[in-house]
Amino acid sequence: MGSVIFAIDRFGLLNAFSYGAGPPAGWQSPELAGFPNLVPGSPIAAFAQSPTLFTVLAVDQSGAMNIGSFDAGGGWQDVDTIGESSFAPGSHITVLAGASGAHVALLIDQNGVFNVFTVDASGVWEGPDSYGSAVFISGSPLLACALTATQTSVGAVDRNGVLNIFTYDTTIGWSGPDTVGNSNFTAGSPMASL
């Protein structure tokens, strides 16, 4: 198995395009998953649970987090929702690796509060847990940036145009937000890091 590209089509269905050595070699036609309840063209996040099992996350039209599992050898396994419908449809989602094979999914809820979902190595989801105050625009992009082997910072620009930083430490959990700089940005601005 080679690479997999995930996208939401214009009908609101999750698609997986697989590339393999074959036969036949090359990119394969998409495998579709779920019901047509996702926001066409909206952002999604994905991570590998193993070399051949992938998890794909998206917020549907009702504002619920959708989780799809794709097995490179067997196609889509299931698409489920977790939590309540508390997010803007098509919200940005950021994923980072946690401790002991866990992964963390991050997004801003419809009230503008930072939310965290966690999945352990066995695939059990928890959350969302919220941190901080309602200072963000719903669905704003978040940026994760590794600081050390155990610490990651997550940034978002608040409604006042100020960069806010949350820090995740695999040994102690979440802290913040801390504000950095002045109100020089447009609320909800996307960011990049190296």
N, C-alpha and C positions, 0 to 999 in steps of 0.2 A: 504494500500500500504506500502511495506517495502522499500528496497533499490533498486537503479538502478545503473548498471555498463555500462559505455559507452566506445566504442572502435571503431577504424577504421580497417576494415578487409583487407585481401590481395587484394581485388578487388577495394579498395578505397571507400567503402560505410560505412556510419555511422551506428553503431549497438547499440541497447539499450537492455540490459538484465534486466528484472524486477524480484524482489523477493516479493512474497506476501503470505498471509495466505491461499489464495485459495478461492474456488476451481479452479484449482488444486493448492495445496500448493507447495512452493519451487521456484526455479529459472525457469523462462520461456524461451522459444526459443527466439532468438533475433528478434526485429522489426527493419527493415532496413529503411534508409532514404536517400533522395537525389539522386544524380547521381554519378557514379563511378569516381569522379574527385578529391578525396582526396588522400593524399600520404599514401599508405599502411603502417600501424604500426606507423604513426607519432604521436607526442604529441597532446593532446587535453586538453581543460579546460572546467569545468562545474560549474554551480552554481544554486541554487534553487531560483526561483522568488516567489514561494509559496510552501507549503508543497507537492503539487502534480505537479507543473509546473517547468520544468528544462530547462536551456539554455546551449547549448553545442557549443563550439567555436573550429575551426580548420582552418589552412591556406591550401588552395587547391593547386593543381599542377600548377596553373597559378600565384600563389602568392597572391590571394585574400582571405580576411577574410570571412569565412563561419559561419553562425549562424543558429543553429537548435533549434527548440522548441519542447520539449517532454512533453506531458501530461500523467501522470501515469495512468489516467483513459481512455484516448482516443488515445494514441500513438503519433506518430510524427505529428506535426501541419504544419510545413513548414521548408525549408532550404533556406536561402537567403544569398547573399553576400553583404558586405558593403565596401565602400572605393574603392580604385584602387588596381591593382595588383602590390603592392609595397613591398611585403615581400618575403622572401625565402620560397619556398614550404616546408610545414611541420614545420614551425617555432614554437618555444616554446611560449606559451601564459600563462601569470599569471593573475589571477583575484583576485580583492579585493573588499570588500564592501565599498561603498561611503556613502554619506549623504542621508537621507530621502528615503531609499529603493533603491538607485541607486547602480550600480556596475560598476567597472572600469576594462577593459581588457588592458593588457600591453604587448608589444612585441617590438623587435628591427627590424627595416626595412632593406631592401636590401642595403641601404647605410650606415648602422651601427648607425642609430639614434633611440633614445628612443621614442616610440609612445604610445599614450593613446586613447582608445575608451571609451566612457561613454554611459551607458544605464540608463534611468530614471525608476522609479517604474512602469510607464505605458508601458514600452517596446520600447520607442523611442531612437534610437542610434544616437550618434554624434561622429564626429572625422573621421580619426585620427588627433590628435594634436601632434606635435613633440616638444621635449625638449632637450636641450643640443646640442652637436656637434656629428659628425660622428666618434666616437671613439670605437665603439663596433663591434664585428663580427656579421654579419647578422644572425638573428634567435637565438641568444644566450639565454640561460636560465636566467630568472630573479627570484629574491626571494623577497617576501613581508613579512614584519615583523612588527607586531603592536607594537607601542611605548606607546601610551595612547589611551583613548577612541576616540580621534579625530585625531590622527597622526599615519601614517604608513610610514615606510621606505622601499624603494625598491632598492635592490642591483644588480649589474652586474659587471663582471670583463671585463675591456676594452682590447683593442688590445695590450697594453703594459703590461698587467698582473696586473693592479692596480684595486682595488675594488672601484667602484663608487656608491654613495648613493644619490638617489632622495628621497625627503620627500613629502608626501601628507598629507595636513591638510584639514579636511572637511570644515573648516570655511574660509580658504584663498586660497586653491588650491596647486599647485606644486611649489617646490623650488629645487635647486641643478642643476647639480650633485656636490657633494663634494667628493674628493678623500680621501681614508683612507689607510694608510700604504704605503708600497713599492711595487715594481713590482715583487712580489714573487709568482704569480699564473700563470697558463696557461690561455691564452686568452679564454674567454667564459666558464670558469669553472663553473660547477653547485655548488650550495651551499645548506645548510640546516640551520634552526634556530629553537629555542624553545621559 
